[in-house]
Amino acid sequence: MKRVPIAVGILVAIAAAAGVWFGYMWFGGSSAVVTSDETGVFPSKHDAAYAGSESIKTAPALVRLRRGESVSVLWDTYGKDYWACYIRTSAKQRGWVLCALLSA
């Protein structure tokens, strides 16, 4: 009999955590920055990191950002030789750019 309340409690905790994460990602938790150079917004961090490389195949940019365009950084990550930011543009487009191409 005690297993049902424990299972319900676990499900409620998971649902609450998912709700907090969704609210953070959708409504806030971002920092506003501007692009310091023209760049593309890419579907993956790998594509953003290696765009323009002749030896590594990458997907094309989803959209192009002009210098000085405002974006919101949702989160960032580091790779072996890059620092990529997952961003949201003013047009609500989401994707990856190199963080080095952004400034506060």
N, C-alpha and C positions, 0 to 999 in steps of 0.2 A: 504493500500500500504506500510506502514512503517513496517508492521509485517514481511515481507519477508526479508528485510535487517537485522533486529534484529535476526531472526531465523538463517540466514546464519552466522552472527557474532558469535552467541552462538555455532554453529556447528564448526566453525573455531577455536574458543577458546578451545573447548573440544578436537578437533583433535590435536592442538598444545600441550596441556597438556599431552595427551596420547603419542605423539611423544617424548616429553622430558622424560617422565617416562620410555618409552621403551629404549631410548638411554642410560639413566642412568643405568638401570638394565642390559642391554646387553653389553655395551662397557666400563663402568666405574662405579665410585661411590662405589668402594669396597676398603677394606683395606686388604693387604696381611699379613697373620699370619701363624704360623706353629702349628701343633698339639703337645701338650706336653705329650700325652700318646696315646696309640692305642685306636681307637674308631670307631664306625660305623657311617655312614651317613644314616639318617632315613627319611622316606617319610613325617613325620609330627613332629611338635615340641613336641606333646604329646608323641610320640614314643621315641624321643631322651631323653626326660626328665625321662621317666619311664623304659627305657631299663634295663633289668636285674632284675626288680622287680618280685617277686614271686606272688604278689597279684594283679598286674595290667597287663592285657594282652596288648601286643604291637606287632606291625608289625616287621618283621625281617629287618636288615640293608640292604640298597640298595648296599652299598660297604663298605669295611673296609679301614680305613686309618692307616698307620704306624706312629709311633712316628717320629716327625720332618718333616712330609709331609707338603708342602705348600698348603694353601687354601686361597680363597678370601672370606671375610665376606661381604655379600650383605646387610643384615640387621639383627637386633636382636630384641628379645622380652622377656618380663618377664612374668612369670606365678606365681601362688600362692607360689610355692616352687622351681622354677627353672629359669634359664636364658639360653635361647636357641638362637643359631645363624643360620641363613639361609646362606649356603655357596655354593661356586662353587669350585670344585676340579680342578686340572691341566688337568684332562681328560674331563672337562666341565660337570661333573655330579653335579647336584644340589640337596640339601637336608638339613636336620637339624642335628646339633650336639649341645652338651652342650658347652656353651661359656667358662665354667671353664676349659675345656680340650684344650683350644687354648692359645697361648702366642705370643707376638709380636716378 
